[in-house]
Amino acid sequence: MTTMSSAGRQQSVDAPLTRSATFLVLAAEPGQAALDTIRSTLSGVEGLTKNVAIRDLDSQFTCTVGIGSGIWDGLTKLPRPTELRPLPVLQGAVHATVSTPGDLLFHIRSNRRDLCFEFERQLLNKLGKSVQVVDATVGFRYFETRDLLGFVDGTANPVGPAALSAAIVQDGPGGGSGGGGSYVMVQKYLHNLDGWESLKTEDQEAIIGRTKFDNIELDDAESGQRSHKTLTTIEDENGNEHGIVRDNMPFGSPASGEYGTYFIGYSKNLWVMERMLERMFIGHPPGKHDRILDFSTPVTGGTFFAPSVEVLAGLSG
């Protein structure tokens, strides 16, 4: 799904939650030949998406492409969006973010896992030796959109026009290079489920800021230790709340003992998501970090910009 904004057609950042997703992060090989192959492939992504989606029009198949800070200038020849920069490493008293390599992000979504697989196969065939795979994580919908910690995820997501208002840069620097696009942040978290499940339900709820069974928002302390819900609610100096569009997915394997959540957020302002990380890892007030981090550890992290459809299509030209 794409929608027309004043600056151009945005990619499917507001696509509905699906039953399956693949988060594919790639690093570009050095050299002009690699850049040429990447440009050609990205300019044809819309056609490749249609080629896969046509197999089942009810599958809600979409792919959103993000371009990293390190490759933007050489790949696009366009002025970079003003806030595009690598994910910062934030060191709190106890926990720290990680910033991992990544030039390209493909957020592949569908209600059918086989369509995600087929798109990924065709995409990597086209890219060939121009890229290396940094991370490929397959996510799935878990019951009624719960994470593996047992709580409903994404409750605070804006919907409808509010989602587009939160996620899409309406007017950006360099014409289409900013307008119609969205900043994207990704982080892969691994959970210590044994430790989490050793907590009483009431203690889990206090950490998250919502009840576990019926997802009712809890009041939080006005000072001192804050819940995850409160720490990730961002207001500016005028008291205006700034939302983001999340499409997190659980992933994991009981056989390997790996359990996690893949966080992905879209926003018209990268600083909003950076502020969330500051409040989580450093604390608000400082020293009072998000207690979910005692049980969830980030192992990857990166930022990208998902440009308008017109920018992607024009890369080969």
Beta strands, then each sheet from edge to edge (+ up, - down):
strand 1: 3-5
strand 2: 8-10
strand 3: 20-28
strand 4: 62-68
strand 5: 104-110
strand 6: 131-140
strand 7: 182-191
strand 8: 234-235
strand 9: 241-242
strand 10: 245-246
strand 11: 249-253
strand 12: 258-267
strand 13: 296-306
sheet 1: 1+ 2-
sheet 2: 6+ 3- 5+ 4- 13+ 7- 12+ 10-
sheet 3: 6+ 3- 5+ 4- 13+ 7- 12+ 11-
sheet 4: 8+ 9-
end
